[in-house]
Amino acid sequence: MRSRQSWADLYAFEVTRADETPLFRQLYQQLRSAILSRSLRPGTKLPSTRELSSQLGVSRSAAVAAYEQLLAEGYTSGRRGSGTYVSSDLPEPIDGNPQRRKKSVAAIKSNATQTHSIGDFVDVTVQSDERPFNLGRTLVDARTVGVWRKLSARAFRSLSRSHLGYSDPRGTAELRKTICEYLQAARAVRCDPEQIVVTTGTQHALDILIRLLPGADKEVWVEDPGYPLTRQALMAAGARVRPVPVDGQGIDVGAGIKSAPNARAVFVTPSHQFPMGVVLSMARRLELLAWAREKSAWIVEDDYASEFRYGGRPLASLQGLDEGERVIYVGTLNKALFPGLRLGYAVVPRALLRAFVAVRYLMDRQPSTLGQAVVAAFMEEGHFAAHIRRMRLLYRDQRDVLVAALKDRLGADVTVNAPDQGMHLVAYMRRGLSDVVIERAGRQHGVIVRAMSHLHVSAAPRSALLLGFSGYPRETIVPAVERLAQVIEGQPKSFPRPTKQLATPKRE
């Protein structure tokens, strides 16, 4: 109630003595308009007539007359000994003329369609759904929570001058140094702290890079199937997107060269291709690097979820093989820790560094220094490595439970293998089942699965479901698989080829 009262106290009431309309009527009309538009919401306490008259320099009788009119028409209610409040039983906001309001909304939608609104093809609500088996969910155990609270309290207690002003748009020196050491040790990345730029996450880094690509009609490669937000961001920026097919060895470099030999950049997920989960083979890595050197093109390596590997020895980063500094390495801490953190990073080649930092500065000025201080301490004091070790064991267990449940309950309908890395698995559909239909029906049964056929652009779609396994306690997995089984078993044996729909499963 206090916050609502404060907004009413600050409302920009105005009266004009040159106007022929009486002062009390001007006050009444402004209050009525503010109430109907919900600028003053139901339950909001209005200023007293004495305060209002003093604020506007009018007689108290004018304020009293305006309040009495509103009270008589039901817009406000009085509470003895408390004051005047906006009525709590008003209908939804209206525009005086419902038909005009409907036409206005229709006109807005029409204009948005004509201007090719990004909102038409980016689903911005899907990531908040916590039901199994949505993608990108994380768990933070009690040990990490306890440490995080302790480090956060320490950062706030110190509150040094460095947190009170502007700072380096690349991020604090302490965090960049720590990230650099981590990447050198864990991913064989070639870098120094000066090349690290802290971002809010993978998508932020990609957006900066897209702005740097020269030419309004830049031609770029993307994986097909691939991460939809990358492709959509490129399309929104006016890029000429060239989908390049992905097979068991990763992106088909030869096919990319054949379709767009002079492309300015390629966006790839070589360590764990999204969504298929394959690893870019060494032969393809070398072929891609050779093409980039020859054409002076950029390779954007999105190394999402690289921390979570459950078996085998991972290949080093693509950037670690790069002798010509043509690879821009992008990573995130939002998956290693939790999405609400909003911290990622880019390792930027020196030739591009100045421009990259300038764009980051113009977009967002700088990342939060307090948040960086907590993360830097968390990593430097060994808590990050310990957290990753614990989460690997936890996520591997959740993966194994999900794979076993799928094979046991749906072995005749899906083909699934346990992935060695990442936070989701792919269940390929058998007997002509439509992943699009199952995705839609699954929501009605409390299960969130993603149709992989949505993610194909030019390549022939293959019916499969993406299921996230991280972030779901093992006791919730088997009941969710049972609900999914009921959906799948209730489907006819074949469907027509699914139409393209622009659903957007998120990963970062």
C-alpha positions, 0 to 999 in steps of 0.5 A: 500500500505504501508504494501505491500511495507514493505513486499517487503522491507523485502523480503529475496533476496539472491545472490551468487557470486560463482554461474555462473549465472549472478547477475542480472539474480539471482535477476530476477529469485527470483523476478519472482518466488516471483511474480508468487507464490504471495509472492509479491502480485499484487500492491506491491511496489518493493524496488528502485534499489538503495535500492536493490543494497545497501541491497545486495552489488551488482552494481546498474546496476545489479538491473536495468537490473533485473527490466528492464527484469521484466518490459519487460515481464509484471511482473511489471509496472513503475509509473512515480515519484513513483517507480516499482510495481508488475503488477495488471493484472497477472493471478492466481498463476501458477506453470509453468506447470498447469498439474503438479500443478493439480497432486500436489493438487490431491496428497495432497488430497489423502494423507489427505484422507489416514491420516484421516484428521480431515478436512474431517468431521469438517465443520469449515465455517458454524458458520460464516454464519449470515443468519437465523436460524443459531445456536449460534448467539448473540446480544449485545445491545447499553448499553452493547457496551457502557459499554464495550468500557468504560471498555476497554478504562480504561484497556488500559489507566492503562496498569499496569505491570501485562499486560506486562509479563507472568501470571497465566495460570489459569487466573487472580485472579480477574476474577477467583474469580468473576467467582467463585462467579457467579457460586456459586450464579447462578448455585449452583456450589461447588468451590473456585477460585483456581479450576477455569481455564480460557479457550478460550471456551468450546471446549478448555476445552474439548480438555484439558480434552481429553488429560488428559484421560489415555490410547490411547484407552480410552473408553468414553460415549457421548450422542446420539444424541449429540454435534458433535464436542465433539465426533469428538475431542474424535475420533481424540484423538483415544478414543473409543466412545460409543454413549448412547441414549437420551430420554425425561429424558436425557442420558440413564445411564442404557444403558451406563452401559450396553454398556460400564460399565468401561468407563473412562468418560462421556460427558453430557449436563444435563441442556439443552441437545444438540440438543434435549433440554431435562433436565437430570432428578434427578433420572438419575443425581443421577444414573450417579453420583453413577456410576462415584464414583463406577468406578472412572470415570469422568463426564464432565458437559457442561453447555452451554447457562445456563444463558438463561432460560425463564420459570420455576425453573432450576435444579442446576448444576450436579456438585453441587450434586457431593459429590465425586468430579467426575464432571468437570464443563465446561462453556463459556462466549462466548454465554452469551456475544459474541463469539468473546470474546473467554473466557470460564472456567472449574471448575476442581476437585482438584485431576485433577487440577495440571495436567489440569493446566499443559496441559493448560500451554503447549497448550497456556501458558495463556489467555490474561490479558487485555481481562480478566481485561475487563470481570472481571470489567464487571462482578464485577460492575453488568453489566453482570447480567444486560446484561443477564436480558436484553438478556433473555427478548430479546431472549424470544421475538425472541423465541416466534415470531419464534414459532408463525410463525412456527405454523402459517405457517407450523403447518401441516408440523412441530411440535414445542414447545417453549423451556424453556432454550437455544438459539435454538429450535427443529422443528420435521418434519411430513409427512415423510419429510427429514430434510437433504433435507430441510437443503440443499434446505434451503441454496439456499433460504437464510435460515440456518437450521440444520438437527438433523438426522446428529447428531445421531450415533447409535440411530434411527434418527428422522427427525427434524430441529434445528433453532437458534432464538437468535441473529435475530431481530424479523423483520427478523424472519417472512420473513425467516420462509416464505422462509423456508415454501416455501422450505418445501412445495415444498418437496415430502411427503416422502424420504428414510431414510437419510444417515449419514453425518458429518455436524457440527452445532456449539454451543460454 
